[in-house]
Amino acid sequence: MSLTASLDASSVSAAPGEETAVPLQVRNSGATVEEYRFEVVGACAAWSSVEPAVLSLYPGDTRTVSLMLRPPRDATVPAGETPFGIRVVPTGEQDRTVVPEGRVTVLPFTATTAELVPRSSHGSRRGRHQLAVDNRGNTPVTVRLGAQPGTELARVAFDVAELQVGPGQAEFGRLRVRPAKRMWRGTPVTHPFQVFAATQVAEGEEPVAPVLVDGSYQQEPLLPRWLPRALVTAAVLLIALAGIWYALLRPAVKSAAREAVTPEAVRSAAAADKSEAPNGGDTAGAGADGGAGDTAGADAGAGASTPTPSPSAEAEAGASAGAGTDDGAATPTSAQVRVRDSVGGGTNAATALQVPKGHTFQLTDIVVQNPQGDAGTVVISAGTNSSVLSLGLENFRDSDYHFVTPILVPAGGKVTMTIDCRKVGKPVGARTPARCSESLFLGGTMRADG
């Protein structure tokens, strides 16, 4: 063979970012002048070259060229041993190529960066961040994470204490910032803090300074700043609506209710209750409410009357028949009224009967009904503001009173019922009404003054 090539060192170390030269001796053993070209083969070919790239030798001459190794200082070239070869190609005898081989060890280096995402956060309870750690070196690293709060008013904690980051890769460590005390209202407070990523190195290697990153968390109040204004506005609106109700709407509703009690409505209600009065009277007389009514009736009669059983269906029918024949003497007369009243609106009254001129009404029977079970007071008056009965609505549902000695109501006098509602009752199986509602049925005789 007319060519001989050998490396001075078959194994060499190269530091990333630096240049390393490896001598290569070439000898022309032939009888003619020859030109040689050099090609680097292997994984290091991208960052290696031979200088000079072409060499001419006379027969018997020996020259030295240099293999230049320039590994870049980044993660594309991993640390460790890499084989290589240098192909020496004679121009005149290309089939007589020689390839000396060797090994290059790329030294490890560490380059770690970190970034806080986001740099600042805000919230009422906590702030959330991520620390992105990038390994720009050519060897895997273990990074320890830590934090140093700027004040004692906030606590910073990572989800994990360490990260394993490969060459050219990035890992994320989540962290939370919590305030030491809750803030219900006031101006937001900013809490600064600092986090670090410390790369751990093997024993004997030079320590690497930790990467420090500054951040901040803005603590906001739990109650938003607009809440007090909203509450004040709502209170003003409620007061305004209540004022409109009491000043305008409630008097109009009461007036409409009173105007609805016309003589035609009273006569229609009386006719309807005449058919129901016997049953209602019997029930009231037989139940516990009837007993309470008898006691109240005795008080109202001031010792002049005693309770008697409810009139039978035949007695009611006779009274109705007698009322149809007016012979100038006593005429059986009955009347009915219903009164409704709202809670907290004061008393409400209605007239059941007004005695015409030249007559005197003899009141003998009173039936009071509280079908809803309302709570409050009811007062029955006869004559000139004379109270006949004063009852608590919560003490009865139906009560009837009968007087042996009639109560005399002179000409122009009225029989009225006054209601003061404190609580609206709820009928069984029905919705709660909006107002209290009580009924009064009375009976007696109307006599002409002689």
Sequence and secondary structure as in RCSB ss.txt:
>XXXX:A:sequence
MSLTASLDASSVSAAPGEETAVPLQVRNSGATVEEYRFEVVGACAAWSSVEPAVLSLYPGDTRTVSLMLRPPRDA
TVPAGETPFGIRVVPTGEQDRTVVPEGRVTVLPFTATTAELVPRSSHGSRRGRHQLAVDNRGNTPVTVRLGAQPG
TELARVAFDVAELQVGPGQAEFGRLRVRPAKRMWRGTPVTHPFQVFAATQVAEGEEPVAPVLVDGSYQQEPLLPR
WLPRALVTAAVLLIALAGIWYALLRPAVKSAAREAVTPEAVRSAAAADKSEAPNGGDTAGAGADGGAGDTAGADA
GAGASTPTPSPSAEAEAGASAGAGTDDGAATPTSAQVRVRDSVGGGTNAATALQVPKGHTFQLTDIVVQNPQGDA
GTVVISAGTNSSVLSLGLENFRDSDYHFVTPILVPAGGKVTMTIDCRKVGKPVGARTPARCSESLFLGGTMRADG
>XXXX:A:secstr
  EEEEES SEEEE TTS EEEEEEEEE SSS EEEEEEEEEGGGGGEEEESSEEEE TT EEEEEEEE   SST
TS SEEEEEEEEEEESS GGG B  EEEEEE     EEEEEESSEEEESS EEEEEEEEE SSS EEEEEEEEES
STTEEEEES SEEEE TT EEEEEEEEEESS   SSS EEEEEEEEEEEE  TTS     EEEEEEEEE  SS T
THHHHHHHHHHHHHHHHHHIIIIIHHHHHHHHHHH  HHHHHHHHHHHHHHHHHHHHHHHHSHHHHHHHHHHHHH
TTTS        HHHHHHHHHHHT   SS EEEEEEEEEEE TTS  EEEEEEE  TTEEEEEEEEEEE TT  E
EEEEEEEESS EEEEEEGGG SEEEEEEEEEEEE TT EEEEEEEEEE    TTS   SSEEEEEEEEEEEEE  
